[in-house]
């Protein structure tokens, strides 16, 4: 028995908007970055489910997910290094503490 | 049947962990719940017979990205990171919840109105040989250019991260 593709879409939509909620409510840079990772994972589930259940003859969705995982790793590394630098300059990691971009 | 039970377990696990992740007060717990979400998503890939994808998810995300987060939290002073909820205003929370619910309503409407043509699948996983030849081949539906681009991109990100995060000289 197969799980209908709508179930995957519902799961992915819920995960995506939980991430959106976290991104809008958190005022902490690292917590916001964690929410972005949740959103990226929701999109990955969509790619994999569409590829497997709607277009099972190709592999494009799988490779897209692989590249998204790679790009997400790079993105989080750069973002973390920027956050550490921001913390060094402003002595805080809250977005409210950053008033101007150059100091 | 077993697939359905597995999917329900994974879905509840993922959604519960994600909710805890965005509402918990302690940043270290948020990272741990994110790790649970990543493992759950890897389980979804295994359920879809994308074994390689699940392995990559665990190796890169659960092994790599989470470690980067933990190191960053240890480097940034823990005192400023505690009490995440205290700094959140109630109006902000309402705005965020409204935005998320509005988006969710729109997506649900589109999903309900759209019919999907689910194809019968043979239920076999993609063979490793096919993945390897597709990743480094240059023909149609082969991905050598993005593959090489990702490698250069990762290198650039490592160097960029080092340059951004290094201690600047007194000048």
Interface residues (C-beta under 8 A of the other chain):
Chain A: X1 X2 X3 X4 X5 X6 X7 X8 X9 X10 X11 X13 X14 X15 X16 X17 X18 X19 X20 X21 X22 X23 X24 X25 X26 X27 X28 X30 X31 X33 X34 X35 X37 X38 X41 X44 X45 X48 X49 X52 X53 X54 X55 X56 X58 X59 X60 X62 X63 X65 X66 X67 X69 X70 X71 X72 X73 X74 X75 X76 X77 X78 X80 X81 X82 X83 X84 X85 X87 X91 X92 X93 X94 X96
Chain B: X1 X3 X4 X7 X11 X14 X15 X18 X19 X21 X22 X27 X30 X31 X34 X37 X38 X41 X44 X45 X47 X48 X49 X50 X52 X53 X56 X57 X60 X61 X64 X65 X68 X69 X71 X72 X73 X75 X76 X77 X80 X81 X84 X87 X88 X92 X93 X95 X96 X97 X99 X100 X101 X103 X104 X107 X108 X111 X116 X117 X118 X119 X120 X121 X122 X126 X130 X131 X134 X135 X141 X143 X146 X150 X153 X154 X157 X158 X160 X161 X162 X164 X165
